[in-house]
Amino acid sequence: MLDFVRAAAPRYDALVRDFYADYRCHTPLFTEIAREFLRYLQDVRGERPDDPPFLLELAHYEWIELALELDEREPGDVSARRDGDLLDGAPVLSPLAWPLSYRFPVHRIRPDFQPTEPPAEPTHLMVYRDRQDRIRFMELNAVARLLIAYLQDRPRASGRELLQAIAADIGHREPARVVTAGAELLADLRDRGVILGTRYEP
């Protein structure tokens, strides 16, 4: 469960030994080890000079994958019109779709990719469980991340209203183009299972 650290920490064996020796877990459940390891890094161990700068973010990303896999909620538990109009209706975000932002591109870290400095722009990801219970991720550009944030903050707004608000926020000269491109993005998110459909209105 902690194999991801092999790609991140040259002193992997010592790191794992310290975790088991120095940290008292809050739960005996094996499935919670990833969360406990994250707590250890955050609250007990602290940063060390030879740690890669992305270690904590990578640990969080790996924990998120496991947490989604174990989440007992199902997309079918949420009431949504799967074939609803995503522009005229209010899109419904899946509870199993979690947007994340990191300083480092944690989804690309591997033994041959070990960045020492964060890139100029943060990495925005959507990690989600699809309708076949597979854990997926997609990288979000700034506009897609803004759309997801709006979906979370304005659950009763129509897709068209959200996209028009985004066009105004970014100062786009042709809002209609933002709506057209956004409609394609909304449809793609529904195909992936990130959006479940549209809200049922009384």
C-alpha positions in Angstrom: 0.0 0.0 0.0 3.0 2.3 0.5 4.8 1.2 -2.6 4.3 4.6 -4.2 6.9 6.0 -1.8 9.6 3.9 -3.6 9.3 6.4 -6.4 9.5 9.3 -4.1 12.0 8.7 -1.3 15.6 7.3 -1.7 15.5 6.3 1.9 12.2 4.4 1.5 13.0 1.5 3.9 14.0 3.8 6.7 10.9 5.9 6.1 8.6 2.9 6.4 10.5 1.6 9.5 10.1 5.0 11.2 6.4 5.0 10.4 5.8 1.7 12.0 8.1 2.3 14.9 7.2 6.0 15.8 3.5 6.3 15.0 0.5 5.0 16.9 -2.3 4.5 14.4 -5.8 5.8 15.2 -7.4 2.6 13.7 -6.3 -1.0 13.4 -7.9 -1.3 9.9 -5.5 -2.3 7.2 -7.4 -0.3 4.6 -6.7 2.9 6.6 -2.9 2.5 6.5 -2.6 5.0 3.6 -4.5 7.7 5.6 -2.5 6.9 8.7 0.8 7.3 6.7 -0.4 10.6 5.5 -1.2 11.7 9.1 2.3 10.6 10.1 4.0 12.7 7.4 1.8 15.7 8.2 1.7 15.7 12.0 4.6 13.6 13.3 7.5 13.2 11.0 7.7 16.7 9.4 9.9 17.5 6.5 13.4 16.2 6.2 16.2 17.7 4.2 16.5 14.7 1.9 12.8 14.4 1.2 11.6 15.1 -2.3 9.5 18.3 -2.2 6.5 16.5 -3.6 6.4 13.7 -1.0 3.4 15.0 1.0 1.3 15.8 -2.1 2.1 12.4 -3.6 1.0 10.6 -0.4 -2.2 12.6 -0.4 -2.9 11.7 -4.1 -2.3 8.0 -3.4 -4.6 8.1 -0.4 -7.4 9.8 -2.4 -7.3 6.9 -4.9 -7.8 4.4 -2.1 -10.4 6.5 -0.4 -12.5 6.6 -3.6 -12.2 2.9 -4.1 -13.5 2.2 -0.6 -16.2 4.9 -0.6 -19.5 3.1 -0.1 -21.6 5.6 -2.0 -22.9 4.7 -5.5 -23.8 7.0 -8.4 -27.2 5.5 -8.4 -27.8 6.9 -4.9 -28.0 10.4 -6.4 -31.2 11.4 -8.2 -30.4 12.7 -11.6 -31.9 12.7 -15.1 -29.1 10.9 -17.0 -30.3 12.1 -20.5 -31.2 15.7 -19.3 -30.1 18.7 -21.3 -26.8 19.9 -19.7 -27.2 23.4 -20.9 -30.8 24.1 -20.0 -30.8 21.8 -17.0 -28.7 21.9 -13.8 -25.8 19.4 -14.1 -25.3 17.1 -11.2 -21.8 16.3 -10.1 -21.1 12.8 -8.9 -20.2 12.5 -5.2 -17.4 10.1 -6.4 -15.7 12.8 -8.4 -13.1 14.8 -6.4 -11.3 17.8 -7.8 -7.7 18.2 -6.5 -5.0 20.8 -7.0 -1.3 20.3 -6.3 1.9 22.3 -6.7 3.5 19.3 -8.4 2.2 17.0 -11.2 1.8 14.1 -8.8 0.1 11.8 -11.4 3.3 11.8 -13.5 5.9 11.2 -10.8 7.9 8.0 -11.3 11.5 6.8 -10.8 12.6 8.6 -14.0 10.6 11.8 -13.3 11.6 13.5 -10.0 10.9 17.2 -10.2 12.9 19.3 -7.7 10.9 22.5 -8.3 7.1 23.0 -8.8 6.1 24.2 -12.3 4.9 27.7 -12.7 1.2 26.6 -12.9 -0.4 24.2 -10.4 -1.7 20.8 -11.4 -5.5 20.4 -11.4 -6.9 16.9 -11.4 -10.2 15.2 -11.3 -10.0 11.8 -9.6 -13.3 9.8 -9.9 -14.8 6.4 -9.8 -16.7 5.6 -12.9 -19.9 3.5 -13.4 -17.8 0.3 -13.6 -16.2 1.1 -10.2 -12.8 1.9 -11.8 -10.7 4.7 -10.4 -9.9 7.2 -13.1 -8.2 10.6 -13.3 -8.2 13.4 -15.8 -6.1 16.6 -15.9 -8.1 19.8 -15.8 -7.1 23.0 -17.4 -7.9 26.3 -15.6 -11.3 26.7 -17.3 -12.4 23.1 -16.6 -11.3 23.5 -13.0 -13.4 26.7 -12.7 -16.4 24.8 -14.2 -16.1 22.1 -11.6 -15.9 24.7 -8.8 -19.0 26.4 -10.1 -20.8 23.1 -10.3 -20.0 22.6 -6.6 -20.9 26.1 -5.5 -24.1 26.6 -7.7 -25.8 23.2 -7.8 -29.1 24.7 -9.1 -27.6 26.8 -11.9 -28.1 25.6 -15.5 -25.0 24.6 -17.5 -25.6 27.6 -19.7 -25.7 30.0 -16.7 -22.4 28.5 -15.4 -20.6 28.8 -18.7 -21.9 32.4 -19.2 -20.6 33.2 -15.7 -17.2 31.7 -16.6 -17.0 33.7 -19.9 -17.7 36.9 -17.9 -15.1 36.0 -15.2 -12.3 35.3 -17.7 -13.3 38.3 -19.8 -13.9 36.3 -23.0 -14.9 38.5 -25.9 -17.2 35.8 -27.4 -19.3 34.2 -24.6 -21.1 32.1 -27.2 -17.9 30.3 -28.0 -17.3 29.5 -24.3 -20.8 28.1 -24.1 -20.3 25.9 -27.2 -16.9 24.6 -26.0 -18.3 24.2 -22.5 -21.2 22.1 -23.7 -18.8 19.7 -25.2 -16.9 19.6 -21.9 -20.1 18.9 -20.0 -21.0 16.1 -22.3 -17.5 14.5 -21.9 -17.8 14.7 -18.2 -21.1 13.0 -18.3 -19.7 10.2 -20.5 -17.0 9.7 -18.0 -19.4 9.6 -15.1 -18.1 12.8 -13.5 -21.5 14.4 -14.1 -24.5 12.1 -13.5 -27.0 14.0 -15.5 -29.3 16.9 -14.6 -31.3 17.8 -11.5 -34.9 16.7 -11.4 -37.0 19.8 -11.0 -40.5 19.7 -9.3 
